[in-house]
Amino acid sequence: MTFPPLNEQLDLIRRGAVDLISEEELARKIERARAQSKPLVVKFGADPSTPDLHIGHGVVLRKLRQFQDLGHQAYLIIGDFTAMIGDPSGRQKTRPMLSADEVKRNAETYVEQVSRILDASRMKVMYNSTWLSPMTFTDVIKLAGSYTVSQMLEREDFHKRFNEELPISLHEFLYPLAQGMDSVAIHSDIELGGTDQKFNLLVGRELQRHHGMEPQSVLTMPLLEGTDGERKMSKSYGNSINFSDSPDEMFGKTMSIPDTMIARYFELATGVPDLAFIKQQLEDKNTNPRDLKVRLGQEIVRSFYGDQAADAAYERFRTMFVKKEVPDDIEEVTISGVSPILLTDFIAERKLAASKGEARRLIDGGGVSLDGEKVTDTKTTFQPTADGVVLKVGKRKFLKIYAASN
C-alpha cells in the first residue's frame, strides 16, 4: 500500500484540530506505516445513548474520513456497553443509566448514519460489549487499580462537582477506564474525539502503557455549538441538526442559527474550499447574512442528500416560511434610495409599533421577521428589493416593501 508523504499527511491531519498529542509520536507512526505498507488503526467511539447522530458528531467523523482517504484503517467502536454506564463528560449530575434494550435500539441505525460520511467499505465496526462484557469482577478491580481517585479528580467536570459537593457516582469513574479498554482491545494507533473527550482519550494512552503497548496518539476536534449558538450540540438540549433529519428539517434548522455562528458552521460542518472568502463576506456590511445562511443550509443538506435535495429544500423553505401566513391583500410600499434602513426606525415611522423603543422590544422578543427569518438584532438594517421584502411585526402586521425602479 502506498501512502502520501509525511508532510502531506500531517498537513491534512492538523487542519482544524485542537489537540494533537503528540505530533512527534504520530509522525513516527506514519513513517513506520509507510515503511511497512501497513495502515494505522484510527479509532472513533460513539455511545448509542440516543438514536440519532448529529452534525456535531460529523466534525470528528469528517476527520476520520480524512484518515481513510490517506489510506489508514478506520475503526468505529459502538459503545453498546459504555452507553449503559453513561459518559460523564461535561455533566453536572449523574446521567441515568440506560437499559440494554434502549442501547440496542439506539445502536441499530448508527452504522448507516456514520456511512453517510465515512467510506463503509474501508471501515471496521466493533461493539465494545465484545471485550467488556466478559470481564469478571476481578478484572474490573484490577482495572480500577490502574488509576487513582486523585487522577480522576483532575478531570474538570469531576473536580468541579467535587468542589461543589455534588454527587459523583463510583460507576462514573469506571467510564473512562472502560473507554480506554477499547483502545487496548483494538491496539489503537490514534484516537479521535471532541475536546470534551480529551481526558477519556488520554486514559486510553495510559491503559495501553499499562498493558505494555505503544500509547495511542490523541487528536481532538472543536465542539460545534447547537442551533441556539450557546450550548454544545446535543439532542437532549433540542439544538441539534441530526443525520436522520429530512432535507427540509436540516435546511430549516440551519436557517434558525444565529448570524454569529455562520462562519463556524461553514468551518466545522462543511468542506467548502472558500472559507476565507466567506469570512470576508461576513465582515462586509453590504452582505445580507441570510444569503450566506441559505448557502450554508444547502451545503449541509447537499452533503447528506445531494444537489437536487438541497435546491428543493431551499425552494420549499421559501414557500413555507417566507410566504407563510402572508395575507393576499398585504399592504405594499415602494421606497426610493439605496442606503440601508434601520429596521427599528422604519417600524416606528410606519406605525407598525408605537415607538422605536416598542420596536426594539418586539425584536428582542422575537416578534419581527424579514422574509420569514426572525430578526434578533435591534441594530438590523435592510434594503428593499425589486421583488419586495416581506416585513412581519407581531402576529398580524405585514408590509411588503419594494425598491423603487430607476
C-alpha positions in Angstrom: 0.0 0.0 0.0 1.3 3.5 -0.9 0.7 6.4 1.5 1.2 10.1 0.8 4.4 11.7 2.1 4.6 12.5 5.8 4.2 16.3 5.4 1.2 15.9 3.2 -0.5 13.6 5.8 0.4 15.9 8.8 -0.9 19.0 7.0 -4.3 17.4 6.5 -4.4 15.8 9.9 -3.6 19.1 11.7 -6.3 21.0 9.8 -9.0 22.1 12.3 -7.6 20.1 15.2 -7.4 21.5 18.7 -5.0 18.9 20.3 -2.6 16.5 18.7 -0.8 14.5 21.4 1.8 14.1 20.3 2.7 15.2 16.8 6.2 13.7 17.1 4.8 10.3 18.1 2.3 10.4 15.3 5.0 11.3 12.8 7.0 8.2 13.8 3.9 6.0 13.4 3.1 7.4 10.0 6.7 6.9 8.8 6.6 3.3 10.1 3.3 2.7 8.4 4.7 4.0 5.1 7.8 1.8 5.5 5.8 -1.3 6.3 2.9 -0.5 3.9 0.6 -1.1 6.9 -2.2 1.4 7.7 -2.6 3.0 11.1 -5.5 1.9 13.3 -7.6 5.0 13.7 -10.4 4.8 16.3 -13.5 6.8 16.9 -16.1 5.7 19.5 -19.7 6.6 19.7 -22.1 5.6 22.5 -25.6 5.0 21.3 -27.1 7.0 24.2 -29.7 8.5 21.7 -30.9 7.1 18.4 -29.5 9.9 16.3 -26.1 11.2 15.4 -25.9 14.9 14.6 -23.6 17.2 12.6 -21.6 17.9 15.8 -20.5 14.2 15.6 -19.8 14.9 12.0 -16.9 17.2 12.8 -14.9 14.3 14.1 -16.3 11.9 11.5 -15.0 14.1 8.7 -11.6 14.0 10.3 -11.8 10.2 10.4 -12.7 10.2 6.7 -9.6 12.2 6.0 -7.6 9.4 7.6 -9.4 6.9 5.4 -8.5 9.0 2.4 -4.9 8.9 3.4 -5.0 5.1 3.4 -5.4 4.3 7.1 -7.9 1.9 8.7 -10.9 3.5 10.4 -12.4 1.7 13.4 -15.9 2.7 14.5 -16.4 1.5 18.1 -20.1 1.4 19.0 -20.2 1.8 22.8 -23.1 -0.5 23.4 -21.6 -1.4 26.8 -20.3 2.0 27.8 -23.6 3.6 26.9 -25.2 1.7 29.8 -22.7 3.4 32.1 -23.2 6.9 30.6 -20.4 9.3 29.7 -19.9 11.9 32.5 -18.2 14.3 30.1 -19.5 17.8 30.8 -22.1 16.6 33.2 -23.1 18.4 36.3 -25.0 15.4 37.5 -25.0 11.7 37.1 -26.5 10.6 33.8 -29.3 8.0 34.2 -28.2 4.5 33.2 -29.7 3.1 30.0 -31.1 -0.4 29.7 -29.6 -2.9 27.3 -32.8 -2.8 25.2 -32.6 1.0 24.9 -29.0 0.8 23.8 -29.7 -1.9 21.3 -32.5 0.1 19.7 -30.3 3.3 19.5 -27.4 1.4 18.0 -29.3 -0.2 15.2 -29.0 2.8 12.9 -25.6 4.1 13.8 -23.6 2.2 11.1 -26.0 3.5 8.4 -25.8 7.1 9.7 -22.0 7.1 10.0 -21.7 5.7 6.5 -23.1 9.0 5.2 -19.6 10.5 5.9 -17.3 7.5 6.1 -16.4 5.0 3.4 -18.2 2.0 4.7 -16.1 -0.4 2.6 -13.0 0.8 4.5 -14.5 0.9 8.0 -14.4 -1.8 10.7 -17.3 -1.7 13.1 -16.9 -3.2 16.5 -19.1 -3.3 19.7 -17.3 -2.8 22.9 -19.5 -5.2 24.7 -17.4 -7.8 22.9 -14.5 -7.3 25.3 -16.1 -5.5 28.2 -19.0 -7.9 28.9 -16.8 -10.9 29.5 -14.7 -9.1 32.2 -15.1 -10.6 35.6 -15.3 -8.6 38.9 -11.7 -9.5 39.5 -10.8 -7.9 36.1 -12.8 -4.8 37.0 -11.0 -4.4 40.3 -7.6 -4.8 38.6 -8.7 -2.2 36.0 -9.8 0.2 38.7 -6.4 -0.3 40.4 -4.7 1.2 37.4 -6.0 4.8 38.2 -6.2 6.7 41.4 -9.1 8.9 42.7 -6.8 11.9 42.6 -6.1 11.3 38.9 -9.8 11.0 38.3 -10.4 14.3 40.1 -8.0 16.0 37.7 -10.8 15.8 35.2 -12.5 19.2 35.1 -16.2 18.1 35.4 -15.3 15.7 38.3 -13.2 18.4 40.0 -16.0 20.9 39.7 -18.6 18.6 41.1 -16.4 17.5 43.9 -15.7 21.1 45.0 -19.4 22.0 44.7 -20.2 18.9 46.8 -22.4 17.5 44.0 -22.7 13.7 43.8 -20.3 11.6 41.7 -21.3 8.0 41.4 -18.5 5.4 41.5 -19.6 3.9 38.2 -18.8 7.3 36.5 -15.1 6.7 37.4 -15.3 3.4 35.5 -16.4 5.1 32.3 -13.1 6.5 31.1 -11.4 3.2 32.1 -13.9 1.2 30.0 -13.4 3.6 27.1 -9.7 3.2 27.5 -10.0 -0.6 27.3 -11.5 -0.1 23.8 -8.1 1.3 22.7 -6.3 -1.7 24.4 -8.6 -4.2 22.7 -8.0 -2.9 19.1 -4.4 -1.8 19.6 -5.4 1.7 18.5 -2.6 3.9 17.0 -4.6 7.1 17.2 -8.0 8.0 18.7 -10.2 10.9 17.7 -12.8 12.8 19.7 -14.2 16.1 20.6 -12.4 18.4 23.1 -14.7 17.2 25.8 -13.3 13.7 25.3 -9.6 14.6 25.9 -9.5 13.1 29.4 -11.0 9.8 28.2 -8.6 9.6 25.3 -5.6 10.2 27.5 -6.8 7.5 29.8 -6.6 5.2 26.8 -3.0 6.1 26.4 -2.2 5.2 30.0 -4.0 1.9 29.9 -2.1 0.9 26.7 1.1 1.7 28.5 -0.1 -0.4 31.5 -0.6 -3.3 29.1 2.8 -2.9 27.6 1.6 -1.3 24.3 2.7 1.8 22.4 0.4 4.5 23.6 -2.1 5.9 21.1 -1.8 9.4 19.7 -4.8 11.6 20.6 -6.5 14.1 18.3 -9.3 16.3 19.4 -11.7 18.5 17.3 -13.7 21.5 18.4 -17.2 21.1 19.7 -19.9 22.5 17.5 -22.4 24.7 19.2 -26.1 23.9 18.6 -28.6 25.9 16.7 -29.1 28.1 19.8 -25.4 29.2 19.4 -24.7 28.7 23.0 -24.5 25.1 24.3 -22.8 22.3 22.5 -25.0 20.5 20.0 -27.0 17.8 21.7 -30.3 16.2 21.0 -31.1 16.4 24.8 -30.8 20.2 24.5 -33.1 20.4 21.5 -30.5 22.2 19.4 -29.2 19.5 17.1 -29.2 19.0 13.3 -29.4 15.2 13.1 -28.2 12.9 10.4 -31.6 11.4 10.3 -33.4 14.8 9.7 -35.1 15.2 6.4 -33.7 17.8 3.9 -36.4 20.3 4.9 -35.6 19.8 8.6 -31.9 20.2 8.1 -32.3 23.4 6.0 -34.9 24.9 8.3 -32.8 24.3 11.4 -29.7 25.8 9.7 -31.7 28.9 8.9 -32.5 29.3 12.6 -28.9 29.6 13.8 -27.6 33.0 15.0 -25.8 35.0 12.4 -22.7 34.9 14.7 -22.5 31.2 14.1 -22.4 31.2 10.3 -18.6 31.1 9.8 -18.2 28.5 12.5 -20.8 26.2 10.9 -19.2 26.6 7.5 -15.8 25.7 9.0 -16.9 22.7 11.1 -20.0 21.4 9.4 -19.0 21.7 5.7 -16.0 21.2 3.5 -16.3 24.4 1.5 -12.9 25.5 -0.1 -13.6 29.2 0.0 -13.9 29.7 3.8 -11.7 32.7 3.9 -13.9 34.4 1.3 -17.0 33.6 3.3 -15.5 35.2 6.4 -14.6 38.2 4.3 -18.2 38.5 3.1 -19.5 38.3 6.7 -17.4 41.3 7.6 -18.8 43.3 4.7 -21.7 45.4 5.9 -23.4 45.1 2.5 -23.7 41.4 2.8 -27.0 40.0 4.0 -26.1 37.2 6.4 -29.3 35.4 5.3 -27.8 34.8 1.8 -24.8 33.1 3.4 -27.1 31.1 5.7 -29.1 29.9 2.6 -25.8 28.6 1.1 -24.9 27.0 4.4 -28.2 25.2 4.6 -27.8 24.0 1.1 -24.2 22.8 1.7 -25.3 20.8 4.8 -28.2 19.2 3.0 -26.1 18.5 -0.1 -23.5 16.6 2.0 -26.2 14.1 3.1 -28.8 14.1 0.3 -27.2 15.6 -2.9 -27.6 18.7 -5.0 -31.3 18.2 -6.1 -32.5 17.7 -2.5 -30.6 20.8 -1.4 -32.2 23.0 -4.0 -35.6 21.6 -3.4 -35.3 22.2 0.4 -34.5 25.8 -0.2 -37.5 26.3 -2.5 -39.8 24.6 0.0 -38.4 26.7 2.8 -39.2 29.9 0.8 -42.7 28.7 0.0 -43.4 27.6 3.6 -41.8 30.3 5.7 -41.3 33.3 3.5 -44.9 33.2 2.2 -46.4 31.6 5.4 -49.4 33.5 6.7 -48.8 36.4 4.4 -52.3 37.7 3.5 -53.4 38.1 -0.1 -54.2 41.7 0.4 -50.9 42.6 2.1 -50.1 46.3 2.1 -47.3 47.3 -0.2 -45.0 50.3 -0.2 -42.2 51.4 -2.5 -39.1 53.0 -1.1 -36.6 55.1 -3.0 -32.9 55.3 -2.2 -30.1 52.8 -1.9 -28.9 53.3 1.7 -29.6 50.6 4.3 -32.6 51.4 6.5 -32.5 50.9 10.3 -35.4 48.5 10.9 -36.5 49.9 14.3 -36.8 53.4 12.8 -38.8 52.1 9.8 -41.2 50.1 12.0 -41.9 53.2 14.2 -42.2 55.5 11.2 -44.8 53.2 9.5 -46.8 53.0 12.8 -46.2 49.2 13.0 -45.1 49.9 16.6 -46.0 52.7 18.9 -42.4 53.9 19.2 -38.8 53.0 18.5 -38.5 51.6 22.0 -41.5 49.3 21.3 -39.9 48.2 18.0 -36.8 47.2 19.9 -38.8 45.3 22.5 -40.6 43.4 19.7 -37.3 42.5 18.1 -35.9 41.3 21.4 -39.0 39.2 22.0 -38.7 37.5 18.6 -41.8 39.2 17.2 -40.2 40.7 14.0 -39.2 38.9 10.8 -37.9 39.8 7.3 -38.8 37.3 4.6 -39.6 34.7 7.2 -36.3 35.0 9.1 -36.6 36.2 12.6 -34.7 39.4 13.4 -32.6 39.1 16.6 -30.5 42.3 16.5 -32.1 45.7 17.2 -29.4 47.3 15.0 -30.5 45.3 12.0 -30.7 47.3 8.7 -32.3 46.2 5.4 -32.6 47.2 1.8 -35.8 46.8 -0.3 -35.5 44.7 -3.4 -37.3 44.8 -6.8 -39.1 41.6 -5.8 -40.2 43.0 -2.5 -39.2 42.2 1.1 -41.9 41.0 3.5 -41.8 42.5 6.9 -43.9 41.0 9.7 -44.4 42.7 13.0 -46.2 40.9 15.8 -48.7 38.2 14.7 -50.8 40.2 12.2 -49.0 43.2 10.8 -47.5 42.7 7.4 -45.9 45.1 4.9 -44.3 44.3 1.6 -41.5 46.7 0.8 -40.3 47.3 -2.8 -37.3 49.2 -4.1 -38.2 52.0 -6.5 -37.1 51.3 -10.0 -34.5 53.6 -11.5 
